[in-house]
Amino acid sequence: MWNMYQGIQNVIVKLSTKESQSESYLLINSHFDSKPGSPGSGDDGVMVVVMLEVLRQMATSETPFQHGIIFLFNGAEENALQGAHGFITQHKWAPNCRALINLESGGSGGRDLLFQSGPNTPWLMKYYRQHAKHPFATTLAEETWQAGIIPSDTDFRIFRDFGNVPGLDIAQANNGYVYHTAFDTFKVIPGGSIQNTGNNILALARAYANASELSETEKTDDSHAVFFDFLGLFFVYYTESTGIVLNTVIGVLSLVLVGCSLWRMSCQSEKVSIGQVLIQFLIILGLHVVGLLLSICLPLLMAVLFDAGDRSLTYFTSNWLVFGLYVCPAIIGLVLPLTLYLTLLPNAQFINVFRWPKLILLGLGVVTFIFCMIAVSEVGFPYRPKTNVMRVHFMQTKRIFYDYDGTVTHSDSGYYFIYQDRRGLSPLKDFNVNLTGLTSMEPDCDKYLLEKSVLPDGKTTRFEFELTGPPQMNVFIQPVGVAKVTDWSFDRKLLEDTYQPPYVAYISYGIDESPLKFFVQLMVRFPFSK
């Protein structure tokens, strides 16, 4: 898949002092476009407001700053990050951008979380630690995001990969229930969260605009940063190499401490040797490992059972159900192996912090059962009107199918549905929603899009197209049978063997709606031909 766009609109402001001679700029980015059907107050209107106020403060302040600042209000983030790509690859100011503050949203309000940084510029984190008014950050969020566990993306990646611009990726993520919905309005955004983010971004903008490292990025440290805040009170930051040293030292000291403890235990009695103590230690350690595995597997088993029973997302609105459905099974799995061992071991002399451990386990099991019963009732229904809604994308669509000679073979219209949530159609079926006429598109794809037309063996055929349509379109190219795409108007690197069909082009139009003209060249080579 590849992106194509034309006529994308951005709003760009460059701010610098008369005395500034620096050609290195700080880039601050947010986007003013929103998901269709959503006002976009949280994503990303609130960050646009923050940028405008920072711009006003910096423009009217008498405090000087060394480097210029570029405020990029990009207009095509929701369209596969095309606005950021258009700026960083084509604008004349892009090569001078040396650092980035990217402002995003995964909800509506809340504290602004720093969840990505760098790459390989620890000085950015040093300044964040020194100047952020309300630090809130964690490397765990960065590693979770970059591992692809969260299926999303931000402009930060575009600036990093296409412009080699390091920076900070900051987002508000509270109240994700209204994210990309019609309920993402200004009324649901707490004023305090806007003030909190504004204080942070203004302080960081002033700090980075006066940072000597901004004009000497090639001389900065190339190591990764490890960072986290402690309850929002203070910020901890160190380099990856320092982290390796700390972890190694702590690991070695822990092993030494365990060894000394085992030796002291053997010295307490002449009847117990160090070997016996070590064997008992390894048994207990193994039981703890088994318990840890069970504490992971039992909640996963609960999730699989609920999913198989078409009862996923029961906790979506009633978050407290998580305790009984997943926390209690995790605790059961964690303590079950050791409890069984101490119960079955004859003449066990171990001290147990619980007087009735079996009763504790039974109680956890009863709590889990009760919560399961609640989860399958109406309380466990995941959606609520106006607050926690089911996400269904639908578009009014008109379809026209053409034959190879250009004649229309089929034409119809209707609504095209895309179900985002795990439950898919099941909530609509459970509540007797009228789904008359709802059918799968797969038969039409097989009939119209994959209909074979045999070309002469060894010959090439060139198809030329002129495409007009709505502001967002997808073009699918699927050679059938032994046919192969040998050339086209698009990037020829995509025709290498590492990329396999079907090929998909995502096309967006801005103010320029001129038709897209392209060609596709096909060749057929039968396996038995010479």
C-alpha positions as CSV (number, residue, x, y, z in Angstrom):
1,M,0.0,0.0,0.0
2,W,1.2,3.5,-0.7
3,N,-0.2,7.0,-0.2
4,M,-0.8,9.6,-2.9
5,Y,-2.1,13.1,-2.3
6,Q,-2.4,16.5,-4.1
7,G,-3.6,19.9,-3.0
8,I,-3.1,19.2,0.7
9,Q,-3.3,22.4,2.8
10,N,-1.2,23.3,5.8
11,V,-0.9,26.6,7.7
12,I,2.7,27.5,8.7
13,V,4.0,30.3,10.8
14,K,7.7,31.1,11.3
15,L,8.6,33.1,14.3
16,S,12.1,34.5,15.0
17,T,13.6,37.7,16.5
18,K,15.2,40.4,14.5
19,E,18.5,39.7,16.2
20,S,18.5,36.0,15.5
21,Q,21.1,34.8,13.0
22,S,20.4,31.1,13.5
23,E,19.2,28.9,10.7
24,S,18.1,26.1,13.0
25,Y,14.4,26.0,13.8
26,L,12.3,24.3,16.4
27,L,9.2,22.7,14.8
28,I,5.9,22.5,16.8
29,N,3.2,20.5,15.0
30,S,-0.5,19.7,15.5
31,H,-3.3,19.1,13.0
32,F,-6.6,20.9,12.5
33,D,-8.4,18.2,10.4
34,S,-10.6,15.8,12.2
35,K,-12.2,12.4,11.6
36,P,-15.4,12.6,9.5
37,G,-18.4,13.1,11.8
38,S,-16.3,14.2,14.7
39,P,-15.9,17.9,15.8
40,G,-12.3,17.0,16.8
41,S,-12.1,19.2,19.9
42,G,-9.8,16.7,21.6
43,D,-8.2,15.3,18.5
44,D,-6.6,17.7,17.8
45,G,-8.4,21.0,18.3
46,V,-7.2,21.5,21.9
47,M,-3.5,21.2,20.7
48,V,-4.2,23.8,18.0
49,V,-5.4,26.1,20.7
50,V,-2.3,25.5,22.8
51,M,-0.1,26.2,19.8
52,L,-1.9,29.5,19.0
53,E,-1.5,30.6,22.6
54,V,2.2,29.7,22.7
55,L,2.6,31.6,19.4
56,R,0.9,34.6,20.9
57,Q,3.0,34.4,24.1
58,M,6.3,34.1,22.2
59,A,5.4,36.8,19.7
60,T,4.5,39.4,22.4
61,S,7.1,38.5,25.0
62,E,10.2,40.7,25.5
63,T,12.2,37.6,26.4
64,P,14.6,36.9,23.5
65,F,15.2,33.5,22.0
66,Q,18.1,32.3,19.9
67,H,16.5,30.1,17.3
68,G,13.4,30.5,15.2
69,I,10.2,28.4,15.8
70,I,8.0,27.0,13.0
71,F,4.4,26.4,14.0
72,L,2.9,23.8,11.6
73,F,-0.9,23.5,11.7
74,N,-1.2,20.6,9.2
75,G,-4.4,19.8,7.5
76,A,-4.1,16.1,6.7
77,E,-3.1,14.0,9.7
78,E,-6.2,11.8,9.6
79,N,-5.5,11.0,5.9
80,A,-2.5,8.8,6.6
81,L,-0.3,11.6,8.0
82,Q,0.0,13.3,4.6
83,G,0.1,16.9,5.8
84,A,3.3,16.2,7.8
85,H,4.8,14.3,4.9
86,G,4.0,17.2,2.5
87,F,5.8,19.7,4.7
88,I,8.9,17.7,5.7
89,T,9.6,16.5,2.1
90,Q,8.7,19.6,0.1
91,H,8.7,22.8,2.0
92,K,11.7,25.1,1.9
93,W,11.9,25.5,5.6
94,A,11.9,21.8,6.3
95,P,15.7,21.2,6.0
96,N,16.3,23.8,8.8
97,C,14.1,22.0,11.4
98,R,16.4,20.5,14.0
99,A,14.0,19.4,16.7
100,L,10.3,18.7,17.1
101,I,7.4,18.9,19.6
102,N,4.5,16.9,18.2
103,L,1.2,17.5,19.9
104,E,-1.4,14.7,19.5
105,S,-4.5,13.3,21.2
106,G,-5.8,9.8,22.0
107,G,-8.8,11.1,23.9
108,S,-10.2,14.3,25.3
109,G,-8.4,16.0,28.1
110,G,-6.1,14.7,30.8
111,R,-2.5,15.2,31.5
112,D,-0.2,15.5,28.5
113,L,1.9,12.3,28.3
114,L,5.3,12.2,26.7
115,F,5.3,8.8,25.1
116,Q,8.0,9.0,22.5
117,S,11.3,10.8,22.2
118,G,14.5,10.9,20.2
119,P,15.8,9.1,18.4
120,N,19.3,9.2,19.9
121,T,19.1,12.8,21.3
122,P,19.2,12.6,25.1
123,W,19.6,16.3,25.4
124,L,15.9,16.7,24.5
125,M,15.1,14.7,27.7
126,K,17.5,16.8,29.7
127,Y,15.7,20.0,28.8
128,Y,12.4,18.3,29.4
129,R,13.5,17.4,32.9
130,Q,14.8,20.9,33.6
131,H,11.9,22.9,32.1
132,A,8.6,21.0,32.0
133,K,6.3,22.4,34.6
134,H,4.3,19.2,35.1
135,P,6.4,16.3,33.8
136,F,4.5,13.1,32.9
137,A,6.4,10.6,30.9
138,T,7.5,6.9,30.8
139,T,9.8,4.8,28.6
140,L,7.3,2.0,29.0
141,A,4.8,4.0,26.9
142,E,7.4,4.6,24.2
143,E,8.4,0.9,24.0
144,T,4.8,-0.2,23.9
145,W,4.0,2.3,21.1
146,Q,7.0,1.5,19.0
147,A,6.4,-2.2,19.4
148,G,3.1,-1.8,17.5
149,I,1.0,-3.0,20.4
150,I,-1.2,0.1,20.0
151,P,-2.6,0.1,16.5
152,S,-2.1,3.8,15.7
153,D,0.4,6.3,14.3
154,T,1.4,10.0,14.7
155,D,3.1,12.6,12.7
156,F,6.2,12.1,14.9
157,R,7.1,9.0,12.7
158,I,6.9,11.0,9.5
159,F,9.2,13.8,10.8
160,R,11.6,11.2,12.1
161,D,11.7,8.8,9.2
162,F,11.5,11.3,6.3
163,G,13.2,14.3,7.7
164,N,15.6,12.9,10.4
165,V,14.1,15.3,12.8
166,P,14.3,14.1,16.5
167,G,11.8,15.3,19.0
168,L,9.1,14.7,21.6
169,D,5.7,13.1,21.0
170,I,3.2,14.4,23.5
171,A,-0.5,13.5,23.7
172,Q,-3.6,13.8,25.9
173,A,-5.2,10.4,26.3
174,N,-8.0,10.8,28.9
175,N,-11.6,9.9,28.1
176,G,-10.8,7.8,25.0
177,Y,-14.5,6.9,24.8
178,V,-15.2,10.1,22.8
179,Y,-12.1,9.8,20.6
180,H,-13.1,10.0,16.9
181,T,-16.8,10.3,17.7
182,A,-19.5,13.0,17.5
183,F,-19.1,13.5,21.2
184,D,-15.6,14.9,21.1
185,T,-16.7,18.4,21.8
186,F,-15.1,21.3,23.7
187,K,-17.5,20.8,26.6
188,V,-16.0,17.5,27.7
189,I,-12.4,18.9,27.9
190,P,-11.4,20.1,31.4
191,G,-10.0,23.6,31.4
192,G,-7.3,22.4,33.8
193,S,-5.9,20.0,31.2
194,I,-5.6,22.8,28.6
195,Q,-3.7,24.9,31.1
196,N,-1.5,22.1,32.2
197,T,-0.5,21.3,28.6
198,G,-0.1,25.0,27.8
199,N,2.3,25.6,30.7
200,N,4.4,22.6,29.6
201,I,4.6,23.5,25.9
202,L,5.4,27.2,26.5
203,A,8.2,26.3,28.9
204,L,9.6,23.7,26.5
205,A,9.3,26.1,23.5
206,R,11.3,28.8,25.3
207,A,13.9,26.3,26.5
208,Y,14.5,24.6,23.1
209,A,14.5,27.9,21.3
210,N,17.5,28.9,23.4
211,A,19.3,25.5,23.4
212,S,22.8,25.5,21.9
213,E,22.3,21.9,21.0
214,L,19.7,22.9,18.4
215,S,22.3,24.2,16.0
216,E,24.7,21.3,16.8
217,T,22.6,18.2,16.5
218,E,25.3,16.3,14.7
219,K,27.6,16.7,17.8
220,T,25.1,15.5,20.3
221,D,25.1,12.1,22.0
222,D,23.7,9.3,19.9
223,S,22.5,7.1,22.8
224,H,18.9,6.3,23.7
225,A,17.2,7.8,26.7
226,V,15.4,6.1,29.6
227,F,12.9,8.3,31.4
228,F,10.0,8.3,33.8
229,D,8.3,10.6,36.3
230,F,7.6,9.7,39.9
231,L,3.9,10.4,40.6
232,G,4.3,13.7,38.7
233,L,6.5,15.1,41.4
234,F,9.9,14.9,39.7
235,F,11.4,13.5,36.5
236,V,14.1,10.8,36.2
237,Y,16.2,10.5,33.1
238,Y,19.4,8.8,32.1
239,T,21.0,7.4,29.0
240,E,20.6,3.8,27.9
241,S,24.3,3.0,28.6
242,T,23.8,4.3,32.2
243,G,20.7,2.1,32.4
244,I,22.7,-1.0,31.4
245,V,25.3,-0.3,34.1
246,L,22.6,0.3,36.7
247,N,20.7,-2.9,35.8
248,T,23.9,-5.0,35.7
249,V,25.1,-3.7,39.1
250,I,21.7,-4.2,40.7
251,G,21.4,-7.7,39.2
252,V,24.8,-8.8,40.4
253,L,24.2,-7.4,43.9
254,S,20.8,-9.2,44.0
255,L,22.5,-12.5,43.2
256,V,25.2,-11.9,45.8
257,L,22.5,-11.0,48.4
258,V,20.6,-14.2,47.6
259,G,23.8,-16.3,47.8
260,C,24.7,-14.8,51.2
261,S,21.2,-15.4,52.5
262,L,21.3,-19.1,51.5
263,W,24.7,-19.5,53.1
264,R,23.5,-17.8,56.4
265,M,20.4,-20.1,56.4
266,S,22.6,-23.2,56.2
267,C,24.8,-21.9,59.0
268,Q,21.8,-21.6,61.4
269,S,21.6,-25.4,61.8
270,E,24.2,-28.2,61.6
271,K,21.5,-30.6,60.3
272,V,20.9,-28.6,57.1
273,S,23.6,-28.3,54.5
274,I,24.0,-25.6,51.9
275,G,23.0,-28.1,49.2
276,Q,19.6,-28.8,50.9
277,V,18.9,-25.1,51.3
278,L,19.8,-24.6,47.6
279,I,17.5,-27.4,46.5
280,Q,14.6,-26.0,48.6
281,F,15.3,-22.5,47.2
282,L,15.2,-23.8,43.6
283,I,11.9,-25.6,44.3
284,I,10.3,-22.4,45.7
285,L,11.7,-20.4,42.8
286,G,10.2,-22.8,40.3
287,L,6.8,-22.6,42.1
288,H,6.9,-18.8,41.8
289,V,7.8,-19.1,38.1
290,V,4.8,-21.4,37.6
291,G,2.6,-19.0,39.5
292,L,3.8,-16.1,37.4
293,L,2.9,-18.1,34.2
294,L,-0.5,-19.0,35.6
295,S,-1.2,-15.4,36.6
296,I,-0.8,-14.6,32.9
297,C,-2.5,-17.6,31.4
298,L,-5.7,-17.5,33.6
299,P,-6.7,-14.0,32.7
300,L,-6.0,-14.8,29.0
301,L,-8.2,-17.9,29.4
302,M,-11.0,-15.7,30.8
303,A,-10.6,-13.4,27.8
304,V,-10.7,-16.3,25.3
305,L,-13.9,-17.8,27.0
306,F,-15.7,-14.4,27.0
307,D,-14.7,-13.9,23.3
308,A,-15.8,-17.3,22.3
309,G,-19.2,-16.6,24.0
310,D,-19.5,-13.3,22.1
311,R,-19.1,-11.4,25.4
312,S,-15.9,-9.4,24.7
313,L,-15.5,-5.8,25.9
314,T,-17.7,-6.3,29.0
315,Y,-15.4,-4.0,30.9
316,F,-15.5,-1.3,28.3
317,T,-18.0,0.9,30.3
318,S,-18.0,-0.9,33.7
319,N,-14.3,-0.8,34.4
320,W,-14.7,-2.2,37.9
321,L,-15.4,-5.6,36.3
322,V,-11.7,-5.9,35.5
323,F,-11.1,-6.7,39.2
324,G,-13.2,-9.8,39.3
325,L,-12.7,-11.0,35.7
326,Y,-9.0,-10.6,35.4
327,V,-7.3,-9.4,38.6
328,C,-8.7,-12.2,40.8
329,P,-7.8,-15.0,38.4
330,A,-4.3,-13.5,38.2
331,I,-4.0,-13.6,42.0
332,I,-5.3,-17.2,42.0
333,G,-2.7,-18.2,39.5
334,L,0.1,-16.5,41.3
335,V,-0.5,-18.1,44.7
336,L,-2.0,-21.5,43.7
337,P,1.2,-23.5,43.1
338,L,2.8,-22.4,46.4
339,T,-0.4,-23.0,48.4
340,L,-0.8,-26.5,47.0
341,Y,2.9,-27.2,47.7
342,L,2.6,-26.1,51.4
343,T,-0.7,-28.0,51.8
344,L,0.6,-31.3,50.3
345,L,4.0,-31.2,51.9
346,P,4.1,-33.4,55.0
347,N,5.2,-31.8,58.2
348,A,5.6,-28.4,56.6
349,Q,7.1,-25.9,59.0
350,F,6.8,-22.8,56.8
351,I,5.3,-19.7,58.1
352,N,2.1,-18.6,56.2
353,V,0.9,-15.1,56.4
354,F,-2.7,-16.3,55.9
355,R,-4.4,-18.4,58.6
356,W,-6.8,-20.0,56.1
357,P,-5.1,-19.9,52.7
358,K,-7.6,-22.3,51.1
359,L,-10.5,-20.0,52.2
360,I,-8.7,-17.1,50.6
361,L,-8.4,-19.0,47.3
362,L,-12.1,-20.1,47.5
363,G,-13.1,-16.5,48.2
364,L,-11.2,-15.3,45.1
365,G,-12.9,-18.0,43.0
366,V,-16.4,-17.0,44.3
367,V,-15.7,-13.3,43.5
368,T,-14.6,-14.3,40.0
369,F,-17.8,-16.3,39.5
370,I,-20.0,-13.5,40.7
371,F,-18.3,-11.0,38.4
372,C,-18.7,-13.4,35.5
373,M,-22.5,-13.6,36.2
374,I,-22.6,-9.8,36.3
375,A,-20.6,-9.5,33.1
376,V,-23.0,-11.6,31.1
377,S,-25.9,-9.5,32.3
378,E,-26.9,-6.1,30.9
379,V,-24.4,-4.5,33.2
380,G,-21.7,-6.1,31.0
381,F,-23.0,-4.6,27.8
382,P,-20.1,-2.4,26.7
383,Y,-21.9,0.6,25.2
384,R,-23.8,3.6,26.6
385,P,-25.5,6.4,24.7
386,K,-23.5,9.6,24.2
387,T,-20.6,8.5,26.3
388,N,-19.3,5.0,25.4
389,V,-20.6,4.3,22.0
390,M,-20.1,1.5,19.5
391,R,-17.7,2.5,16.7
392,V,-19.2,1.9,13.2
393,H,-17.9,3.7,10.2
394,F,-20.5,3.9,7.4
395,M,-20.5,5.8,4.1
396,Q,-23.2,6.4,1.5
397,T,-21.7,4.7,-1.5
398,K,-22.5,4.4,-5.2
399,R,-20.8,1.5,-7.0
400,I,-20.3,1.3,-10.8
401,F,-18.6,-1.7,-12.3
402,Y,-17.1,-1.5,-15.8
403,D,-16.1,-4.2,-18.3
404,Y,-12.8,-4.1,-20.1
405,D,-14.3,-2.3,-23.0
406,G,-15.7,0.5,-20.8
407,T,-19.3,-0.6,-20.7
408,V,-21.2,-0.6,-17.4
409,T,-22.0,-4.1,-16.2
410,H,-23.4,-3.3,-12.8
411,S,-24.5,-0.2,-10.8
412,D,-26.0,0.1,-7.3
413,S,-25.9,2.3,-4.2
414,G,-26.2,1.8,-0.5
415,Y,-24.3,2.2,2.8
416,Y,-20.8,0.7,3.3
417,F,-20.2,-0.4,6.9
418,I,-16.9,-0.9,8.6
419,Y,-17.0,-2.4,12.1
420,Q,-14.1,-1.4,14.3
421,D,-15.0,-3.0,17.6
422,R,-14.3,-6.6,18.4
423,R,-18.0,-7.5,18.7
424,G,-18.7,-6.5,15.1
425,L,-22.4,-7.0,14.2
426,S,-23.4,-9.0,17.3
427,P,-24.7,-6.0,19.4
428,L,-27.0,-5.0,16.6
429,K,-28.3,-8.6,16.3
430,D,-28.8,-8.9,20.0
431,F,-31.1,-5.8,20.1
432,N,-33.1,-6.8,17.0
433,V,-31.8,-4.0,14.8
434,N,-33.3,-4.2,11.3
435,L,-30.4,-5.5,9.1
436,T,-32.4,-6.2,6.0
437,G,-30.2,-5.9,2.9
438,L,-26.9,-6.1,4.8
439,T,-24.6,-8.4,2.8
440,S,-20.9,-9.1,2.5
441,M,-19.0,-7.5,-0.3
442,E,-16.8,-10.7,-0.9
443,P,-19.1,-12.2,-3.6
444,D,-19.0,-9.0,-5.6
445,C,-15.2,-8.8,-5.3
446,D,-14.9,-12.3,-6.6
447,K,-17.3,-11.7,-9.4
448,Y,-16.3,-8.2,-10.7
449,L,-12.8,-7.5,-9.4
450,L,-11.2,-11.0,-10.0
451,E,-12.9,-11.9,-13.3
452,K,-10.3,-13.4,-15.6
453,S,-9.4,-12.0,-19.0
454,V,-6.6,-14.0,-20.6
455,L,-3.9,-12.0,-22.4
456,P,-1.6,-13.4,-25.1
457,D,1.4,-15.4,-23.8
458,G,4.6,-13.3,-23.6
459,K,2.9,-10.1,-24.7
460,T,2.5,-6.9,-22.7
461,T,-0.6,-4.9,-22.5
462,R,-0.8,-1.3,-21.3
463,F,-3.9,0.0,-19.6
464,E,-4.3,3.7,-19.3
465,F,-6.7,5.3,-16.7
466,E,-8.1,8.7,-15.9
467,L,-9.6,8.7,-12.4
468,T,-11.9,11.2,-10.8
469,G,-13.8,10.8,-7.6
470,P,-14.3,12.0,-4.0
471,P,-11.6,13.5,-1.8
472,Q,-10.5,10.1,-0.5
473,M,-10.2,7.0,-2.8
474,N,-8.6,3.6,-2.8
475,V,-7.3,2.0,-6.0
476,F,-6.8,-1.8,-5.9
477,I,-4.6,-3.5,-8.5
478,Q,-4.7,-7.3,-8.6
479,P,-3.2,-9.2,-11.5
480,V,-5.1,-12.4,-12.1
481,G,-3.6,-15.8,-12.6
482,V,-0.2,-15.8,-14.3
483,A,-0.4,-12.1,-15.2
484,K,2.2,-9.8,-13.6
485,V,2.6,-6.0,-13.4
486,T,5.8,-5.1,-15.2
487,D,5.5,-1.3,-15.2
488,W,3.2,1.5,-14.0
489,S,3.1,5.3,-13.2
490,F,3.6,4.8,-9.5
491,D,6.8,4.0,-7.6
492,R,8.6,1.2,-9.4
493,K,10.2,0.0,-6.2
494,L,6.9,-1.5,-5.2
495,L,7.1,-3.9,-8.1
496,E,10.1,-5.7,-6.6
497,D,9.7,-9.2,-5.4
498,T,9.5,-8.1,-1.8
499,Y,6.1,-6.6,-2.4
500,Q,3.2,-8.9,-3.5
501,P,-0.2,-8.1,-4.9
502,P,-2.8,-6.9,-4.3
503,Y,-1.4,-3.4,-4.6
504,V,-3.4,-0.6,-2.9
505,A,-3.1,3.1,-3.5
506,Y,-4.7,5.5,-1.0
507,I,-5.4,8.8,-2.8
508,S,-6.4,12.1,-1.2
509,Y,-7.4,15.4,-2.8
510,G,-7.2,18.8,-1.2
511,I,-7.9,22.0,-3.2
512,D,-6.5,20.4,-6.4
513,E,-9.1,18.0,-7.7
514,S,-7.7,17.5,-11.2
515,P,-8.1,13.9,-12.5
516,L,-5.4,11.3,-11.7
517,K,-3.9,9.9,-14.9
518,F,-1.9,6.7,-14.6
519,F,-1.1,3.5,-16.5
520,V,-0.6,-0.2,-15.6
521,Q,1.4,-2.5,-17.8
522,L,0.7,-6.3,-17.6
523,M,2.5,-9.3,-19.0
524,V,1.4,-12.9,-19.1
525,R,4.0,-15.8,-19.0
526,F,2.5,-19.2,-18.8
527,P,4.6,-21.8,-16.8
528,F,4.9,-24.2,-19.8
529,S,5.9,-21.6,-22.3
530,K,9.4,-21.3,-23.6
